[in-house]
Amino acid sequence: MKPTKDSKDAISVENASQKTGDGFEGTSKDESFSNLKQKTDNAIKKSIEFGVSASQNIDKNIKEGIKKSKESSLFQGIQDKSNKLRTMDDVEKRRHKKNIIRSLIKIRDEFFSLFEKFVGRIRIGTQYGKSSVDLLSEIAKLKELGIISEKEFESKKKEILERI
């Protein structure tokens, strides 16, 4: 008689459990399956409990972090400035906006100046740390003093502007 697929599976499960020593030796197929299902269910329950616990800890830490940040002097300063902005009249708001714009322009110019100095160090090895604006002002002074001619000034100016 030829063995069926089910009987082959039963034999292979029994052989596997005997070879691996998984604690199911000498038990029937149904008992082995029941034990395996119980272990799997326990593992799933532990995973869920761990996930819930981790989620609760994360929520707790977030709430504590928000509470601490609201108590910080930096947050209080930002909140005070926000409240001040809300209570300003239109004239004060326009003046404040102009100051902010001037500050942003200064920050932008300083950033580009630093970036240009860095790039200038890479692209032009002999002019370490000098921005194009600095170089242009230097050659303009040299031209005013008569040290270089108009033609020399224009060629050098063109060279500096090409690297920007």
C-alpha positions as protocol buffer text, in pm:
chain_id: "A"
residue {
  index: 1
  type: MET
  ca { x: 0 y: 0 z: 0 }
}
residue {
  index: 2
  type: LYS
  ca { x: 127 y: 341 z: -100 }
}
residue {
  index: 3
  type: PRO
  ca { x: 150 y: 606 z: 182 }
}
residue {
  index: 4
  type: THR
  ca { x: -80 y: 906 z: 148 }
}
residue {
  index: 5
  type: LYS
  ca { x: 25 y: 1270 z: 175 }
}
residue {
  index: 6
  type: ASP
  ca { x: -128 y: 1301 z: 526 }
}
residue {
  index: 7
  type: SER
  ca { x: 60 y: 998 z: 651 }
}
residue {
  index: 8
  type: LYS
  ca { x: 385 y: 1136 z: 505 }
}
residue {
  index: 9
  type: ASP
  ca { x: 325 y: 1468 z: 685 }
}
residue {
  index: 10
  type: ALA
  ca { x: 258 y: 1292 z: 1014 }
}
residue {
  index: 11
  type: ILE
  ca { x: 573 y: 1085 z: 979 }
}
residue {
  index: 12
  type: SER
  ca { x: 782 y: 1393 z: 891 }
}
residue {
  index: 13
  type: VAL
  ca { x: 643 y: 1591 z: 1190 }
}
residue {
  index: 14
  type: GLU
  ca { x: 724 y: 1303 z: 1423 }
}
residue {
  index: 15
  type: ASN
  ca { x: 1073 y: 1264 z: 1271 }
}
residue {
  index: 16
  type: ALA
  ca { x: 1136 y: 1639 z: 1294 }
}
residue {
  index: 17
  type: SER
  ca { x: 1030 y: 1658 z: 1656 }
}
residue {
  index: 18
  type: GLN
  ca { x: 1253 y: 1363 z: 1741 }
}
residue {
  index: 19
  type: LYS
  ca { x: 1550 y: 1512 z: 1553 }
}
residue {
  index: 20
  type: THR
  ca { x: 1518 y: 1865 z: 1689 }
}
residue {
  index: 21
  type: GLY
  ca { x: 1445 y: 1771 z: 2047 }
}
residue {
  index: 22
  type: ASP
  ca { x: 1167 y: 2028 z: 2072 }
}
residue {
  index: 23
  type: GLY
  ca { x: 1005 y: 1865 z: 2373 }
}
residue {
  index: 24
  type: PHE
  ca { x: 737 y: 1686 z: 2178 }
}
residue {
  index: 25
  type: GLU
  ca { x: 901 y: 1339 z: 2175 }
}
residue {
  index: 26
  type: GLY
  ca { x: 662 y: 1064 z: 2254 }
}
residue {
  index: 27
  type: THR
  ca { x: 354 y: 1282 z: 2206 }
}
residue {
  index: 28
  type: SER
  ca { x: 92 y: 1235 z: 1945 }
}
residue {
  index: 29
  type: LYS
  ca { x: 50 y: 1466 z: 1648 }
}
residue {
  index: 30
  type: ASP
  ca { x: -254 y: 1635 z: 1806 }
}
residue {
  index: 31
  type: GLU
  ca { x: -75 y: 1690 z: 2138 }
}
residue {
  index: 32
  type: SER
  ca { x: 231 y: 1829 z: 1956 }
}
residue {
  index: 33
  type: PHE
  ca { x: 14 y: 2067 z: 1761 }
}
residue {
  index: 34
  type: SER
  ca { x: -172 y: 2170 z: 2074 }
}
residue {
  index: 35
  type: ASN
  ca { x: 155 y: 2236 z: 2261 }
}
residue {
  index: 36
  type: LEU
  ca { x: 295 y: 2433 z: 1967 }
}
residue {
  index: 37
  type: LYS
  ca { x: -26 y: 2638 z: 1939 }
}
residue {
  index: 38
  type: GLN
  ca { x: -17 y: 2714 z: 2312 }
}
residue {
  index: 39
  type: LYS
  ca { x: 347 y: 2829 z: 2294 }
}
residue {
  index: 40
  type: THR
  ca { x: 265 y: 3046 z: 1992 }
}
residue {
  index: 41
  type: ASP
  ca { x: -36 y: 3197 z: 2168 }
}
residue {
  index: 42
  type: ASN
  ca { x: 176 y: 3274 z: 2475 }
}
residue {
  index: 43
  type: ALA
  ca { x: 443 y: 3436 z: 2258 }
}
residue {
  index: 44
  type: ILE
  ca { x: 181 y: 3650 z: 2085 }
}
residue {
  index: 45
  type: LYS
  ca { x: 31 y: 3757 z: 2420 }
}
residue {
  index: 46
  type: LYS
  ca { x: 374 y: 3854 z: 2550 }
}
residue {
  index: 47
  type: SER
  ca { x: 442 y: 4052 z: 2232 }
}
residue {
  index: 48
  type: ILE
  ca { x: 113 y: 4238 z: 2264 }
}
residue {
  index: 49
  type: GLU
  ca { x: 179 y: 4311 z: 2632 }
}
residue {
  index: 50
  type: PHE
  ca { x: 525 y: 4441 z: 2545 }
}
residue {
  index: 51
  type: GLY
  ca { x: 383 y: 4660 z: 2267 }
}
residue {
  index: 52
  type: VAL
  ca { x: 117 y: 4804 z: 2497 }
}
residue {
  index: 53
  type: SER
  ca { x: 374 y: 4868 z: 2770 }
}
residue {
  index: 54
  type: ALA
  ca { x: 615 y: 5033 z: 2527 }
}
residue {
  index: 55
  type: SER
  ca { x: 336 y: 5249 z: 2387 }
}
residue {
  index: 56
  type: GLN
  ca { x: 236 y: 5361 z: 2736 }
}
residue {
  index: 57
  type: ASN
  ca { x: 597 y: 5447 z: 2819 }
}
residue {
  index: 58
  type: ILE
  ca { x: 631 y: 5646 z: 2498 }
}
residue {
  index: 59
  type: ASP
  ca { x: 310 y: 5838 z: 2573 }
}
residue {
  index: 60
  type: LYS
  ca { x: 430 y: 5908 z: 2927 }
}
residue {
  index: 61
  type: ASN
  ca { x: 769 y: 6033 z: 2804 }
}
residue {
  index: 62
  type: ILE
  ca { x: 609 y: 6254 z: 2540 }
}
residue {
  index: 63
  type: LYS
  ca { x: 377 y: 6410 z: 2798 }
}
residue {
  index: 64
  type: GLU
  ca { x: 668 y: 6472 z: 3035 }
}
residue {
  index: 65
  type: GLY
  ca { x: 874 y: 6621 z: 2752 }
}
residue {
  index: 66
  type: ILE
  ca { x: 593 y: 6857 z: 2653 }
}
residue {
  index: 67
  type: LYS
  ca { x: 547 y: 6958 z: 3016 }
}
residue {
  index: 68
  type: LYS
  ca { x: 920 y: 7026 z: 3060 }
}
residue {
  index: 69
  type: SER
  ca { x: 943 y: 7220 z: 2733 }
}
residue {
  index: 70
  type: LYS
  ca { x: 647 y: 7438 z: 2835 }
}
residue {
  index: 71
  type: GLU
  ca { x: 823 y: 7514 z: 3163 }
}
residue {
  index: 72
  type: SER
  ca { x: 1151 y: 7611 z: 2991 }
}
residue {
  index: 73
  type: SER
  ca { x: 1259 y: 7972 z: 2970 }
}
residue {
  index: 74
  type: LEU
  ca { x: 1297 y: 7948 z: 2592 }
}
residue {
  index: 75
  type: PHE
  ca { x: 935 y: 7843 z: 2549 }
}
residue {
  index: 76
  type: GLN
  ca { x: 822 y: 8115 z: 2787 }
}
residue {
  index: 77
  type: GLY
  ca { x: 1020 y: 8372 z: 2588 }
}
residue {
  index: 78
  type: ILE
  ca { x: 864 y: 8260 z: 2261 }
}
residue {
  index: 79
  type: GLN
  ca { x: 520 y: 8266 z: 2417 }
}
residue {
  index: 80
  type: ASP
  ca { x: 579 y: 8616 z: 2556 }
}
residue {
  index: 81
  type: LYS
  ca { x: 691 y: 8743 z: 2215 }
}
residue {
  index: 82
  type: SER
  ca { x: 392 y: 8580 z: 2048 }
}
residue {
  index: 83
  type: ASN
  ca { x: 157 y: 8747 z: 2295 }
}
residue {
  index: 84
  type: LYS
  ca { x: 335 y: 9079 z: 2239 }
}
residue {
  index: 85
  type: LEU
  ca { x: 292 y: 9043 z: 1861 }
}
residue {
  index: 86
  type: ARG
  ca { x: -80 y: 8975 z: 1904 }
}
residue {
  index: 87
  type: THR
  ca { x: -128 y: 9294 z: 2106 }
}
residue {
  index: 88
  type: MET
  ca { x: 72 y: 9524 z: 1875 }
}
residue {
  index: 89
  type: ASP
  ca { x: -103 y: 9785 z: 1668 }
}
residue {
  index: 90
  type: ASP
  ca { x: -49 y: 9803 z: 1290 }
}
residue {
  index: 91
  type: VAL
  ca { x: 231 y: 10062 z: 1309 }
}
residue {
  index: 92
  type: GLU
  ca { x: 428 y: 9852 z: 1556 }
}
residue {
  index: 93
  type: LYS
  ca { x: 370 y: 9539 z: 1347 }
}
residue {
  index: 94
  type: ARG
  ca { x: 507 y: 9709 z: 1034 }
}
residue {
  index: 95
  type: ARG
  ca { x: 813 y: 9835 z: 1223 }
}
residue {
  index: 96
  type: HIS
  ca { x: 869 y: 9492 z: 1374 }
}
residue {
  index: 97
  type: LYS
  ca { x: 830 y: 9328 z: 1033 }
}
residue {
  index: 98
  type: LYS
  ca { x: 1093 y: 9562 z: 885 }
}
residue {
  index: 99
  type: ASN
  ca { x: 1333 y: 9472 z: 1165 }
}
residue {
  index: 100
  type: ILE
  ca { x: 1276 y: 9103 z: 1104 }
}
residue {
  index: 101
  type: ILE
  ca { x: 1337 y: 9148 z: 733 }
}
residue {
  index: 102
  type: ARG
  ca { x: 1659 y: 9341 z: 801 }
}
residue {
  index: 103
  type: SER
  ca { x: 1774 y: 9066 z: 1036 }
}
residue {
  index: 104
  type: LEU
  ca { x: 1697 y: 8797 z: 780 }
}
residue {
  index: 105
  type: ILE
  ca { x: 1885 y: 8989 z: 512 }
}
residue {
  index: 106
  type: LYS
  ca { x: 2187 y: 9018 z: 743 }
}
residue {
  index: 107
  type: ILE
  ca { x: 2172 y: 8646 z: 817 }
}
residue {
  index: 108
  type: ARG
  ca { x: 2141 y: 8566 z: 446 }
}
residue {
  index: 109
  type: ASP
  ca { x: 2433 y: 8791 z: 354 }
}
residue {
  index: 110
  type: GLU
  ca { x: 2653 y: 8646 z: 628 }
}
residue {
  index: 111
  type: PHE
  ca { x: 2563 y: 8293 z: 522 }
}
residue {
  index: 112
  type: PHE
  ca { x: 2651 y: 8360 z: 159 }
}
residue {
  index: 113
  type: SER
  ca { x: 2969 y: 8537 z: 261 }
}
residue {
  index: 114
  type: LEU
  ca { x: 3080 y: 8237 z: 467 }
}
residue {
  index: 115
  type: PHE
  ca { x: 2976 y: 7998 z: 191 }
}
residue {
  index: 116
  type: GLU
  ca { x: 3164 y: 8203 z: -65 }
}
residue {
  index: 117
  type: LYS
  ca { x: 3474 y: 8205 z: 155 }
}
residue {
  index: 118
  type: PHE
  ca { x: 3459 y: 7828 z: 180 }
}
residue {
  index: 119
  type: VAL
  ca { x: 3402 y: 7782 z: -193 }
}
residue {
  index: 120
  type: GLY
  ca { x: 3666 y: 8044 z: -267 }
}
residue {
  index: 121
  type: ARG
  ca { x: 3916 y: 7843 z: -67 }
}
residue {
  index: 122
  type: ILE
  ca { x: 3843 y: 7542 z: -280 }
}
residue {
  index: 123
  type: ARG
  ca { x: 3826 y: 7713 z: -620 }
}
residue {
  index: 124
  type: ILE
  ca { x: 4096 y: 7978 z: -578 }
}
residue {
  index: 125
  type: GLY
  ca { x: 4380 y: 7852 z: -365 }
}
residue {
  index: 126
  type: THR
  ca { x: 4567 y: 8181 z: -335 }
}
residue {
  index: 127
  type: GLN
  ca { x: 4282 y: 8385 z: -187 }
}
residue {
  index: 128
  type: TYR
  ca { x: 4205 y: 8196 z: 133 }
}
residue {
  index: 129
  type: GLY
  ca { x: 3919 y: 8332 z: 334 }
}
residue {
  index: 130
  type: LYS
  ca { x: 3838 y: 8636 z: 119 }
}
residue {
  index: 131
  type: SER
  ca { x: 3492 y: 8678 z: -23 }
}
residue {
  index: 132
  type: SER
  ca { x: 3426 y: 8826 z: -365 }
}
residue {
  index: 133
  type: VAL
  ca { x: 3287 y: 9140 z: -202 }
}
residue {
  index: 134
  type: ASP
  ca { x: 3612 y: 9186 z: -7 }
}
residue {
  index: 135
  type: LEU
  ca { x: 3821 y: 9132 z: -319 }
}
residue {
  index: 136
  type: LEU
  ca { x: 3611 y: 9375 z: -523 }
}
residue {
  index: 137
  type: SER
  ca { x: 3645 y: 9643 z: -257 }
}
residue {
  index: 138
  type: GLU
  ca { x: 4022 y: 9588 z: -244 }
}
residue {
  index: 139
  type: ILE
  ca { x: 4070 y: 9621 z: -619 }
}
residue {
  index: 140
  type: ALA
  ca { x: 3840 y: 9927 z: -621 }
}
residue {
  index: 141
  type: LYS
  ca { x: 4069 y: 10089 z: -362 }
}
residue {
  index: 142
  type: LEU
  ca { x: 4373 y: 9998 z: -569 }
}
residue {
  index: 143
  type: LYS
  ca { x: 4211 y: 10160 z: -874 }
}
residue {
  index: 144
  type: GLU
  ca { x: 4123 y: 10476 z: -676 }
}
residue {
  index: 145
  type: LEU
  ca { x: 4480 y: 10502 z: -552 }
}
residue {
  index: 146
  type: GLY
  ca { x: 4604 y: 10467 z: -908 }
}
residue {
  index: 147
  type: ILE
  ca { x: 4794 y: 10146 z: -840 }
}
residue {
  index: 148
  type: ILE
  ca { x: 4605 y: 9959 z: -1112 }
}
residue {
  index: 149
  type: SER
  ca { x: 4453 y: 10088 z: -1434 }
}
residue {
  index: 150
  type: GLU
  ca { x: 4087 y: 10088 z: -1534 }
}
residue {
  index: 151
  type: LYS
  ca { x: 4155 y: 9801 z: -1774 }
}
residue {
  index: 152
  type: GLU
  ca { x: 4324 y: 9592 z: -1502 }
}
residue {
  index: 153
  type: PHE
  ca { x: 4038 y: 9670 z: -1264 }
}
residue {
  index: 154
  type: GLU
  ca { x: 3773 y: 9559 z: -1515 }
}
residue {
  index: 155
  type: SER
  ca { x: 3953 y: 9233 z: -1598 }
}
residue {
  index: 156
  type: LYS
  ca { x: 4002 y: 9145 z: -1232 }
}
residue {
  index: 157
  type: LYS
  ca { x: 3641 y: 9241 z: -1153 }
}
residue {
  index: 158
  type: LYS
  ca { x: 3519 y: 9016 z: -1434 }
}
residue {
  index: 159
  type: GLU
  ca { x: 3734 y: 8728 z: -1303 }
}
residue {
  index: 160
  type: ILE
  ca { x: 3595 y: 8768 z: -948 }
}
residue {
  index: 161
  type: LEU
  ca { x: 3236 y: 8794 z: -1064 }
}
residue {
  index: 162
  type: GLU
  ca { x: 3270 y: 8480 z: -1277 }
}
residue {
  index: 163
  type: ARG
  ca { x: 3348 y: 8270 z: -970 }
}
residue {
  index: 164
  type: ILE
  ca { x: 3029 y: 8376 z: -791 }
}
